[in-house]
Amino acid sequence: MRAPGLRLQILVALAGIILVAYVPLFFAIAEVTRATTRSYREDTARGLGRAIAAHVGDVERRDPQELAATLEADVGEGGAQAVVVYGEGGKKVASAGVNADSIHPPSRPYGESVTRPSAHALDVTMPTDHGAVVVRVSTEDDSPRGGQLVQLIALYMGVFALALLFIAYLVLTRTIVRPIEQLARAADKVASGARVLEVPRGGAREIAELGTSVREMATRLMAEEDKMRVKVGELTSTRAQLEGSERMASVGKLAAGVAHEIGNPIAAIMGMHDLLDDGELPNETREDFLRRMRKETERINVVVRDLLDYARPETGPASTAIASVAEVANDALALVKPQKGWKNIETKVEIPADLRVQLSSQRLTQVFLNVLLNAAAVDPKHVTVRARAAGDAKVRIEIEDDGPGISRDLRDRIFDPFVTTKEVGAGTGLGLSVCRGIVEAAKGRIFVDASYDKGARFVVELPTAVATSSAP
């Protein structure tokens, strides 16, 4: 869910501030209005009471016979609720109006006073020449008028708040939001490949400073990018040179190994050939030299054949070749067990029957044979071959023995050409190199498990077969 925009967030925050400020202010103004109206009504009631009391006292003094009529005239709508005239002894002389009997006589000596018998009435007492006059005047709230005034105040405050929000919207859009949007679009253009950042004009000073800073940053980044491109070009060139040097070093190493493995037999053959030119050699010696020359020739043939296996690429569509790991492992063990070195070696195979890899059976057999023959060369008591699915569409094959293991300094070089621990003439040192070439061509890897300390463990990881058909 996308977060609301900056403009909306600011407007919501401003609306919240206005609400927090205006609601208490509205109630305060409404209460002050009511209190002012109530005070005004009370002052008006007091004035009316004093006027009626003075008028009644004047009539009582001039013509007591007209007192009752005067009281009746002063009571009613627009006048007093009730009027009571008391004599000097506190005796009620005359009265008129609703609930006149509820008016209590004032305390003596009579004087001007105002009392509140209820929340909506005032009793105004005025002394006269012969006693006192008590006038009850209504102070009841004029609810419709008071409500209209409060509504008018609320309407004014609401309109003012909306106008403030609208003005804030325009100001925010012009000074903050629109320049930021323009800056964001300009930055997107630079990210898409533009080489110049267009800074928006106008807006607040801070936005203009931000645009200037972003433009300077973009300029520096583009300059660094140009430098990086130059460095990448230089590194590419250097890498090509290093690869060439590495190939030359590999060729030199390979040539040195070939020269070593082939040079010695050729030197022996040449020496024995020179001796054969001597016609005085006994026949037994001549036959022995011929046997040795054949043996040295076969040694040269083995080196050449292994070298060809090392350099020969995979033939056929490797992506469609599938091999059953269990079948190939059993076939490879069946090939090596008749040999003399395997007479006293106990073998164990722990491989699921349905486990298959993306590699031809011939190539996988070659890998098994090379690793198994190397294991037998160290005279182990037990050799175990296991395999399992290892995740990431890989199959992990482990071939381990309980022999003396592989030293740490040899572990990193054991897959290089012509690296061997066997005696001269017992091996060419190309077997494991051939294995690595086969495995890596199938997008797998082969390595020595450094964590295994009970002998040697070779690990081969190969892609799982896409199809589940039987191996060819």
C-alpha positions as CSV (number, residue, x, y, z in Angstrom):
1,M,0.0,0.0,0.0
2,R,1.4,3.4,-1.1
3,A,1.9,6.0,1.6
4,P,-0.2,9.3,1.1
5,G,1.6,12.2,-0.6
6,L,3.4,15.0,1.2
7,R,0.6,17.5,0.3
8,L,-2.1,15.3,1.8
9,Q,-0.1,14.6,4.9
10,I,0.6,18.3,5.6
11,L,-3.1,19.1,5.0
12,V,-4.2,16.4,7.4
13,A,-1.7,17.6,10.0
14,L,-2.9,21.2,9.5
15,A,-6.6,20.1,9.8
16,G,-5.7,18.3,13.0
17,I,-4.0,21.3,14.4
18,I,-7.0,23.5,13.4
19,L,-9.4,21.0,15.0
20,V,-7.4,20.9,18.2
21,A,-7.3,24.7,18.4
22,Y,-10.8,25.5,17.2
23,V,-12.9,23.1,19.2
24,P,-11.9,24.5,22.6
25,L,-12.0,28.0,21.2
26,F,-15.5,27.4,19.9
27,F,-16.8,26.2,23.2
28,A,-15.0,29.1,25.0
29,I,-16.6,31.7,22.7
30,A,-20.0,30.0,23.0
31,E,-19.8,30.0,26.8
32,V,-18.6,33.7,26.9
33,T,-21.5,34.6,24.6
34,R,-24.0,32.8,26.8
35,A,-22.5,34.5,29.9
36,T,-22.6,37.9,28.3
37,T,-26.2,37.4,27.2
38,R,-27.2,36.2,30.6
39,S,-25.5,39.2,32.3
40,Y,-27.2,41.5,29.9
41,R,-30.6,40.0,30.6
42,E,-30.0,40.2,34.3
43,D,-29.1,43.9,34.1
44,T,-32.2,44.5,32.0
45,A,-34.3,42.6,34.5
46,R,-32.9,44.7,37.3
47,G,-33.6,47.9,35.5
48,L,-37.2,46.8,34.7
49,G,-37.8,45.8,38.3
50,R,-36.6,49.1,39.6
51,A,-38.7,51.0,37.1
52,I,-41.9,49.0,38.0
53,A,-41.2,49.3,41.7
54,A,-40.7,53.1,41.4
55,H,-43.9,53.4,39.4
56,V,-45.9,51.3,41.9
57,G,-44.5,53.3,44.8
58,D,-45.4,56.6,43.1
59,V,-49.0,55.4,42.4
60,E,-49.4,54.2,46.0
61,R,-48.3,57.5,47.2
62,R,-50.6,59.5,44.9
63,D,-53.7,57.4,44.7
64,P,-53.9,54.1,46.7
65,Q,-57.2,53.3,45.0
66,E,-55.5,52.8,41.6
67,L,-52.8,50.5,43.1
68,A,-54.5,47.3,42.1
69,A,-55.1,48.4,38.5
70,T,-51.5,49.6,38.2
71,L,-50.2,46.2,39.4
72,E,-52.3,44.4,36.9
73,A,-51.0,46.7,34.1
74,D,-47.4,46.1,35.0
75,V,-47.7,42.4,35.0
76,G,-47.8,40.4,31.8
77,E,-45.8,39.9,28.6
78,G,-43.0,42.4,28.4
79,G,-43.4,43.3,32.1
80,A,-43.0,41.6,35.5
81,Q,-44.1,38.1,36.4
82,A,-45.5,39.2,39.7
83,V,-45.6,42.4,41.9
84,V,-46.2,42.4,45.7
85,V,-46.7,45.6,47.8
86,Y,-45.8,45.4,51.5
87,G,-46.7,47.9,54.2
88,E,-44.5,49.2,57.0
89,G,-45.3,46.3,59.3
90,G,-44.4,43.7,56.6
91,K,-48.1,43.1,55.8
92,K,-49.0,42.4,52.2
93,V,-51.0,45.3,50.9
94,A,-51.6,44.2,47.3
95,S,-50.3,41.7,44.7
96,A,-50.7,40.7,41.1
97,G,-49.2,38.1,38.7
98,V,-48.5,34.4,38.5
99,N,-47.1,32.8,41.7
100,A,-47.2,36.1,43.6
101,D,-47.9,34.1,46.8
102,S,-44.4,32.5,46.5
103,I,-42.7,35.9,46.9
104,H,-41.5,36.2,50.5
105,P,-41.6,39.5,52.3
106,P,-38.2,41.2,52.4
107,S,-36.4,41.7,55.6
108,R,-36.6,45.0,57.4
109,P,-35.5,47.7,57.5
110,Y,-36.5,47.8,53.8
111,G,-33.8,48.6,51.4
112,E,-33.0,48.1,47.7
113,S,-31.9,44.6,47.0
114,V,-31.9,41.9,44.3
115,T,-32.3,38.2,45.1
116,R,-32.6,35.1,42.8
117,P,-35.4,32.8,43.8
118,S,-34.7,30.5,40.9
119,A,-32.4,30.1,37.9
120,H,-34.7,32.1,35.6
121,A,-36.1,34.9,37.8
122,L,-35.0,37.9,39.9
123,D,-36.8,39.5,42.8
124,V,-36.1,43.2,42.9
125,T,-37.0,45.0,46.2
126,M,-37.4,48.8,46.3
127,P,-38.4,50.7,49.5
128,T,-41.3,53.2,49.4
129,D,-42.7,55.8,51.7
130,H,-45.1,53.3,53.3
131,G,-43.2,50.0,52.9
132,A,-41.6,48.1,50.0
133,V,-42.4,46.8,46.5
134,V,-41.1,43.4,45.4
135,V,-41.0,42.9,41.6
136,R,-40.3,39.4,40.1
137,V,-38.8,39.7,36.7
138,S,-38.0,36.8,34.3
139,T,-34.5,36.2,33.2
140,E,-35.3,33.0,31.1
141,D,-32.8,32.4,28.3
142,D,-33.9,33.2,24.8
143,S,-32.8,29.9,23.5
144,P,-33.6,30.4,19.8
145,R,-31.6,33.6,19.6
146,G,-28.7,32.2,21.7
147,G,-28.6,29.1,19.5
148,Q,-28.6,31.2,16.4
149,L,-25.6,33.2,17.7
150,V,-23.7,30.0,18.5
151,Q,-24.5,28.5,15.1
152,L,-23.3,31.7,13.4
153,I,-20.0,31.5,15.3
154,A,-19.6,27.9,14.3
155,L,-20.3,28.7,10.7
156,Y,-17.8,31.5,10.7
157,M,-15.1,29.3,12.2
158,G,-15.8,26.5,9.8
159,V,-15.6,28.7,6.8
160,F,-12.4,30.3,8.1
161,A,-10.9,26.8,8.6
162,L,-11.8,25.7,5.1
163,A,-10.4,28.9,3.6
164,L,-7.2,28.4,5.6
165,L,-6.9,24.8,4.4
166,F,-7.5,25.9,0.8
167,I,-4.9,28.6,1.0
168,A,-2.5,26.2,2.6
169,Y,-3.1,23.7,-0.2
170,L,-2.3,26.3,-2.9
171,V,0.8,27.6,-1.0
172,L,2.1,24.0,-0.4
173,T,1.5,23.0,-4.0
174,R,3.3,26.1,-5.4
175,T,6.2,26.3,-2.9
176,I,7.0,22.7,-1.8
177,V,5.1,19.9,-3.5
178,R,5.3,20.9,-7.2
179,P,9.1,21.7,-7.0
180,I,9.7,18.4,-5.2
181,E,7.7,16.5,-7.9
182,Q,9.7,18.3,-10.7
183,L,13.0,17.4,-8.9
184,A,11.9,13.8,-8.6
185,R,11.0,13.6,-12.3
186,A,14.4,15.2,-13.2
187,A,16.2,12.6,-11.0
188,D,14.3,9.8,-12.7
189,K,15.4,11.1,-16.1
190,V,19.0,11.1,-14.9
191,A,18.5,7.5,-13.6
192,S,17.2,6.6,-17.1
193,G,20.3,7.9,-18.8
194,A,20.0,11.7,-19.0
195,R,23.3,13.5,-18.5
196,V,21.9,16.8,-17.2
197,L,19.7,17.3,-14.1
198,E,17.1,20.0,-14.6
199,V,16.6,21.8,-11.3
200,P,13.1,23.2,-10.8
201,R,12.7,27.0,-10.7
202,G,10.8,28.7,-8.0
203,G,9.6,27.2,-4.8
204,A,10.9,27.7,-1.3
205,R,14.5,28.6,-0.7
206,E,15.2,25.2,0.9
207,I,13.8,23.4,-2.1
208,A,16.0,25.4,-4.4
209,E,19.1,24.6,-2.3
210,L,18.1,20.9,-2.3
211,G,17.8,21.0,-6.1
212,T,21.3,22.6,-6.3
213,S,22.7,19.9,-4.0
214,V,21.1,17.1,-5.9
215,R,22.4,18.5,-9.2
216,E,26.0,18.8,-7.8
217,M,25.7,15.2,-6.5
218,A,24.4,14.0,-9.9
219,T,27.3,15.7,-11.6
220,R,29.8,14.1,-9.3
221,L,28.2,10.7,-9.7
222,M,28.3,11.0,-13.5
223,A,31.9,12.0,-13.3
224,E,32.7,9.0,-11.1
225,E,30.7,6.8,-13.5
226,D,32.9,8.1,-16.4
227,K,36.0,7.3,-14.3
228,M,34.6,3.9,-13.5
229,R,34.0,3.1,-17.2
230,V,37.6,4.0,-17.9
231,K,38.7,1.7,-15.0
232,V,36.5,-1.1,-16.2
233,G,38.0,-0.8,-19.7
234,E,41.4,-0.9,-18.3
235,L,40.5,-3.9,-16.1
236,T,39.0,-5.7,-19.1
237,S,42.2,-5.1,-21.0
238,T,44.3,-6.2,-18.0
239,R,42.1,-9.3,-17.5
240,A,42.5,-10.3,-21.2
241,Q,46.3,-9.9,-20.8
242,L,46.2,-12.0,-17.6
243,E,44.1,-14.7,-19.2
244,G,46.7,-14.8,-22.1
245,S,49.5,-15.0,-19.6
246,E,47.7,-17.7,-17.7
247,R,47.1,-19.7,-20.9
248,M,50.8,-19.4,-21.7
249,A,51.7,-20.5,-18.2
250,S,49.4,-23.5,-18.5
251,V,50.9,-24.3,-21.9
252,G,54.3,-24.0,-20.5
253,K,53.4,-26.2,-17.5
254,L,51.8,-28.7,-19.8
255,A,54.8,-28.7,-22.1
256,A,57.2,-29.2,-19.2
257,G,55.1,-32.1,-17.9
258,V,55.0,-33.7,-21.4
259,A,58.7,-33.2,-21.8
260,H,59.4,-34.8,-18.5
261,E,57.1,-37.8,-19.0
262,I,58.1,-38.4,-22.6
263,G,61.7,-37.2,-22.5
264,N,63.0,-39.9,-20.2
265,P,61.5,-42.9,-22.2
266,I,62.8,-41.4,-25.4
267,A,66.3,-40.9,-23.9
268,A,66.2,-44.5,-22.8
269,I,65.1,-45.8,-26.2
270,M,67.8,-43.8,-27.9
271,G,70.5,-45.1,-25.6
272,M,69.4,-48.7,-26.0
273,H,69.1,-48.1,-29.8
274,D,72.8,-47.0,-29.9
275,L,73.7,-50.2,-27.9
276,L,71.8,-52.3,-30.4
277,D,74.0,-51.0,-33.2
278,D,76.8,-52.9,-31.6
279,G,76.8,-56.3,-33.4
280,E,78.7,-58.0,-30.6
281,L,75.8,-57.9,-28.1
282,P,74.6,-61.3,-27.0
283,N,71.1,-62.3,-28.1
284,E,69.8,-62.4,-24.6
285,T,70.9,-58.8,-24.0
286,R,69.5,-57.7,-27.4
287,E,66.1,-59.2,-26.6
288,D,66.2,-57.6,-23.1
289,F,66.8,-54.2,-24.8
290,L,64.0,-54.7,-27.2
291,R,61.6,-55.6,-24.4
292,R,62.6,-52.4,-22.5
293,M,62.3,-50.3,-25.6
294,R,58.8,-51.6,-26.1
295,K,57.9,-51.0,-22.5
296,E,59.2,-47.4,-22.8
297,T,57.2,-47.0,-26.1
298,E,54.0,-48.2,-24.3
299,R,54.8,-45.6,-21.5
300,I,54.9,-42.9,-24.1
301,N,51.6,-44.2,-25.6
302,V,49.9,-44.0,-22.2
303,V,51.0,-40.4,-21.7
304,V,49.8,-39.4,-25.2
305,R,46.4,-41.2,-24.7
306,D,45.9,-39.5,-21.3
307,L,46.8,-36.2,-22.8
308,L,44.3,-36.6,-25.5
309,D,41.6,-37.6,-23.0
310,Y,42.5,-34.4,-21.0
311,A,42.1,-32.2,-24.1
312,R,39.2,-34.0,-25.8
313,P,35.9,-32.1,-25.5
314,E,32.5,-33.7,-24.7
315,T,31.0,-35.1,-27.9
316,G,27.2,-35.2,-28.5
317,P,24.5,-33.1,-26.9
318,A,25.6,-33.1,-23.3
319,S,22.3,-31.4,-22.2
320,T,20.4,-34.6,-23.1
321,A,22.8,-37.2,-21.8
322,I,21.5,-38.9,-18.6
323,A,23.3,-41.4,-16.4
324,S,22.1,-43.5,-13.5
325,V,24.6,-42.9,-10.7
326,A,24.0,-46.2,-9.0
327,E,24.4,-48.2,-12.2
328,V,27.6,-46.4,-13.2
329,A,29.1,-46.7,-9.8
330,N,28.5,-50.5,-9.7
331,D,29.9,-50.9,-13.2
332,A,33.0,-48.9,-12.3
333,L,33.6,-51.0,-9.2
334,A,33.0,-54.2,-11.3
335,L,35.8,-53.0,-13.6
336,V,38.4,-52.3,-10.8
337,K,37.7,-55.1,-8.4
338,P,39.5,-57.8,-10.5
339,Q,42.7,-55.8,-10.3
340,K,45.4,-56.9,-7.9
341,G,45.3,-53.7,-5.8
342,W,41.6,-54.3,-4.9
343,K,41.8,-57.8,-3.5
344,N,41.9,-56.7,0.1
345,I,39.7,-53.6,-0.2
346,E,36.1,-53.7,1.2
347,T,33.7,-51.6,-0.9
348,K,30.3,-50.2,0.0
349,V,27.7,-48.4,-2.3
350,E,25.0,-46.2,-0.8
351,I,23.2,-44.7,-3.8
352,P,19.4,-44.5,-4.4
353,A,18.4,-46.4,-7.5
354,D,16.5,-43.5,-9.0
355,L,19.3,-40.9,-8.7
356,R,20.3,-39.6,-12.2
357,V,22.6,-36.8,-13.4
358,Q,22.9,-34.7,-16.6
359,L,26.0,-36.5,-17.9
360,S,26.7,-39.4,-20.2
361,S,27.4,-42.8,-18.7
362,Q,30.7,-43.1,-20.4
363,R,32.0,-39.8,-19.0
364,L,30.7,-40.5,-15.5
365,T,32.3,-44.0,-15.6
366,Q,35.6,-42.3,-16.5
367,V,35.3,-40.0,-13.5
368,F,34.5,-42.9,-11.2
369,L,37.4,-45.0,-12.5
370,N,40.0,-42.3,-12.2
371,V,39.0,-41.5,-8.6
372,L,38.7,-45.1,-7.6
373,L,42.1,-46.0,-9.1
374,N,43.7,-43.1,-7.2
375,A,42.0,-44.4,-4.0
376,A,43.4,-47.9,-4.4
377,A,46.9,-46.6,-4.9
378,V,47.2,-45.7,-1.2
379,D,46.2,-49.2,0.0
380,P,43.0,-48.4,2.0
381,K,41.0,-51.0,3.8
382,H,37.6,-49.6,3.0
383,V,36.2,-47.5,0.1
384,T,32.7,-46.1,0.2
385,V,30.7,-44.6,-2.6
386,R,27.5,-42.7,-1.7
387,A,25.3,-40.2,-3.5
388,R,22.2,-38.1,-2.6
389,A,20.2,-35.2,-3.9
390,A,21.8,-32.0,-2.5
391,G,19.2,-29.3,-3.4
392,D,19.5,-26.6,-6.1
393,A,18.9,-29.3,-8.7
394,K,22.3,-30.9,-7.8
395,V,23.4,-34.4,-7.0
396,R,26.3,-34.9,-4.5
397,I,28.6,-37.9,-5.1
398,E,31.1,-38.8,-2.4
399,I,34.0,-41.3,-2.8
400,E,35.9,-41.8,0.4
401,D,38.6,-44.1,1.7
402,D,40.4,-44.7,5.0
403,G,43.9,-44.3,3.6
404,P,46.5,-41.7,4.7
405,G,44.6,-38.8,3.2
406,I,45.9,-35.9,1.1
407,S,48.3,-33.3,2.5
408,R,47.2,-29.7,2.7
409,D,49.8,-28.4,0.3
410,L,48.9,-31.0,-2.3
411,R,45.1,-30.6,-1.9
412,D,45.0,-27.4,-3.9
413,R,47.1,-28.7,-6.7
414,I,45.9,-32.3,-7.0
415,F,43.6,-31.5,-10.1
416,D,46.4,-29.8,-12.0
417,P,48.0,-31.7,-14.9
418,F,51.0,-34.0,-14.1
419,V,50.5,-33.6,-10.4
420,T,50.9,-37.1,-8.9
421,T,52.1,-38.9,-5.7
422,K,52.9,-42.1,-7.6
423,E,56.4,-43.2,-8.5
424,V,57.8,-42.3,-11.9
425,G,56.3,-44.4,-14.6
426,A,53.3,-45.5,-12.3
427,G,51.1,-42.6,-13.4
428,T,50.9,-39.5,-15.7
429,G,49.1,-37.2,-13.3
430,L,46.4,-36.5,-15.8
431,G,43.6,-38.6,-14.4
432,L,42.1,-36.1,-11.9
433,S,42.7,-33.3,-14.4
434,V,40.5,-35.2,-16.9
435,C,37.9,-35.7,-14.2
436,R,37.8,-32.0,-13.5
437,G,37.4,-31.2,-17.2
438,I,34.5,-33.6,-17.6
439,V,32.7,-32.4,-14.4
440,E,33.1,-28.7,-15.2
441,A,32.0,-29.2,-18.8
442,A,28.8,-30.6,-17.3
443,K,28.4,-27.4,-15.2
444,G,29.4,-29.2,-12.0
445,R,32.4,-29.2,-9.7
446,I,34.8,-31.7,-8.1
447,F,36.9,-31.1,-5.0
448,V,38.5,-32.7,-2.0
449,D,36.5,-32.4,1.2
450,A,38.9,-30.7,3.6
451,S,36.7,-31.5,6.7
452,Y,37.1,-35.2,6.3
453,D,40.0,-36.4,8.5
454,K,39.7,-40.2,8.3
455,G,41.3,-40.6,4.9
456,A,40.4,-38.9,1.7
457,R,37.0,-37.9,0.4
458,F,36.4,-36.7,-3.2
459,V,33.2,-34.9,-3.8
460,V,31.5,-34.6,-7.2
461,E,28.5,-32.3,-7.7
462,L,26.6,-32.6,-10.9
463,P,23.2,-31.2,-12.2
464,T,20.2,-33.4,-11.6
465,A,18.8,-35.0,-14.8
466,V,15.9,-33.1,-16.2
467,A,14.3,-36.3,-17.5
468,T,13.7,-39.5,-15.4
469,S,14.3,-42.0,-18.2
470,S,16.9,-44.7,-17.8
471,A,20.5,-43.9,-18.6
472,P,21.6,-44.7,-22.1
